[in-house]
């Protein structure tokens, strides 16, 4: 697998021009190719970023007409710069959204990416007050690793989705290479002669993360309920005050009569 998600490949395609494009064939070909820029291309397996060294595929400038159709077809080739994120690639994105369920970010300021809470890695916990994910570095100074809006964060690509020519990337913080070249992995005890204990430990860790996310969601729900209760209490006070004023006004009217 390529070390970088950015690759240069040879692009070959057939471009169909209208008779009105014959005056400037190259301009017509470029206009047809440029409409595919920054869109996912299934044939290339990625997003077409740029093209260069445009030329005719067979070296001849003559096109061909098929059947009774008015279009003139030209075989062309070019060098294409393609963005192809694949599982295992390490990318860096700038965080633009942080919630208890996921972290959203932009890669290269363009491509959407997200890391779900289940893929945040061992030790990360969502701080509801600060609205950020935190993890202790384990040092005596109490330093923490923080993922918040505006931070640049590396992640490992796990999946890529495409819809209507636009892509989104799913990633994980588990398996990131450390400074010494090793990979960051959850520590799991190994048992000889069977994997039942290891599976049980894995399930326990997964359940702990789910419980943590559920606890954060419950705390958020409690805050919302408390705010609603305070609002209802204030509304009741206003209603009582209005009732007293109405009664006082009615009494005054009766007195005047």
WOLINJO-V557629 format. One record per residue. SS is DSSP state (H for helix, E for strand, C for the rest). PHI is phi in radians with two decimals (NA if undefined). D_LAST is the distance of its C-alpha to the last C-alpha in whole Angstrom. Layout:
ss	phi	d_last
SS	PHI	D_LAST
SS	PHI	D_LAST
//
This chain:
ss	phi	d_last
C	NA	95
C	-1.09	94
C	-1.26	93
C	-2.03	90
C	-1.33	88
E	-1.69	89
E	-2.30	92
E	-1.87	94
E	-2.25	95
E	-1.57	97
E	-1.76	95
E	-2.19	97
E	-2.76	95
E	-1.82	95
E	-1.89	93
E	-1.85	92
E	-1.93	92
C	-1.44	91
H	-0.96	94
H	-1.18	92
H	-1.55	92
H	-1.11	96
H	-1.07	96
H	-2.52	95
H	-1.11	96
H	-1.08	95
H	-1.10	91
H	-1.14	91
H	-1.16	92
H	-1.08	90
H	-1.09	87
H	-1.24	87
H	-1.31	88
H	-1.13	85
C	-1.22	83
C	-1.65	84
C	-1.14	83
C	1.08	80
C	-2.18	80
E	-1.22	82
E	-2.05	85
C	-1.09	87
C	-1.14	90
C	-1.51	90
C	1.29	88
E	-2.98	86
E	-1.66	84
E	-1.33	86
E	-1.71	85
E	-2.82	88
E	-2.27	91
E	-2.64	94
E	0.93	98
E	-1.24	97
E	-2.69	100
E	-1.38	101
C	-1.07	102
C	-1.76	105
C	1.47	106
C	-1.84	106
C	-1.52	103
C	-1.32	104
C	-1.71	101
E	-2.37	101
C	-1.97	100
C	-1.93	99
C	0.94	99
C	-1.74	97
C	-1.26	95
C	-1.39	94
C	-1.23	94
E	-1.90	96
E	-1.75	97
E	-2.20	98
E	-1.55	99
E	-2.23	98
E	-2.49	98
E	-2.85	96
E	-1.51	96
E	-2.12	92
E	-1.64	90
E	-2.19	88
E	-1.74	86
C	-2.20	87
C	-1.27	85
C	-2.18	86
C	-0.92	86
C	1.83	87
C	-1.17	87
E	-1.75	85
E	-2.05	82
E	-2.16	80
E	-2.29	76
E	-1.73	74
E	-1.18	71
E	-2.16	67
E	-2.72	65
E	-2.31	65
C	-2.36	64
C	-1.28	64
C	-1.82	66
E	-2.89	68
E	-2.06	69
E	-1.81	69
E	-2.70	72
E	-2.01	73
E	-1.69	77
C	1.06	79
C	1.25	75
C	-2.27	75
E	-1.62	76
E	-1.29	73
E	-2.48	74
E	-2.59	73
E	-2.17	74
E	-1.27	72
H	-1.03	71
H	-1.19	74
H	-1.94	76
C	-1.28	75
C	1.79	78
C	-1.12	78
C	1.70	76
C	-1.32	73
E	-2.44	70
E	-1.47	67
E	-1.65	64
C	-1.19	61
C	-1.23	59
C	-1.44	62
C	0.99	62
E	-2.68	66
E	-1.63	69
E	-2.31	71
E	-2.61	74
E	-1.23	76
C	-1.41	80
C	1.52	81
C	-1.49	82
C	-1.25	82
C	-1.35	80
C	1.28	77
C	-1.13	77
E	-2.18	75
E	-1.60	76
E	-2.14	72
E	-2.06	71
C	-2.38	68
C	-1.02	67
C	1.71	69
C	-1.40	72
E	-1.64	76
E	-2.26	77
E	-1.55	80
E	-2.68	80
E	-1.76	83
E	-1.19	82
E	-1.96	82
E	-2.65	81
E	-2.31	80
E	-1.98	78
E	-2.34	78
E	-2.65	75
C	0.96	75
C	1.49	78
E	-1.87	76
E	-2.01	77
E	-2.40	75
E	-2.05	77
E	-1.80	77
E	-2.46	78
E	-2.54	79
C	-1.59	79
C	-1.42	82
C	1.54	85
C	-1.18	85
E	-1.20	88
C	-1.49	88
C	-1.09	90
C	-1.49	93
C	1.63	93
C	-1.41	92
E	-1.73	89
C	-1.44	86
C	-2.35	86
C	-1.20	84
C	-1.35	86
C	-2.20	87
C	-1.17	90
C	-1.83	93
C	-2.10	94
C	-1.38	98
C	1.44	99
C	2.96	95
C	-2.05	92
H	-1.14	90
H	-1.14	88
H	-1.11	88
H	-1.12	86
H	-1.10	84
H	-1.14	83
H	-1.09	82
H	-1.10	80
H	-1.10	78
H	-1.10	78
H	-1.10	76
H	-1.12	74
H	-1.07	73
H	-1.14	72
H	-1.12	70
H	-1.11	68
H	-1.09	68
H	-1.13	66
H	-1.12	64
H	-1.13	63
H	-1.09	62
H	-1.10	60
H	-1.16	58
H	-1.11	57
H	-1.11	56
H	-1.15	54
H	-1.13	53
H	-1.09	51
H	-1.13	50
H	-1.14	48
H	-1.12	47
H	-1.12	45
H	-1.13	43
H	-1.13	42
H	-1.10	41
H	-1.12	39
H	-1.14	38
H	-1.10	37
H	-1.11	35
H	-1.14	33
H	-1.13	32
H	-1.09	31
H	-1.11	29
H	-1.12	27
H	-1.09	26
H	-1.12	25
H	-1.14	23
H	-1.13	21
H	-1.10	20
H	-1.12	19
H	-1.14	17
H	-1.12	15
H	-1.12	14
H	-1.15	13
H	-1.13	11
H	-1.12	10
H	-1.13	9
H	-1.11	6
H	-1.09	5
H	-1.14	5
H	-1.15	4
C	-1.23	0
//
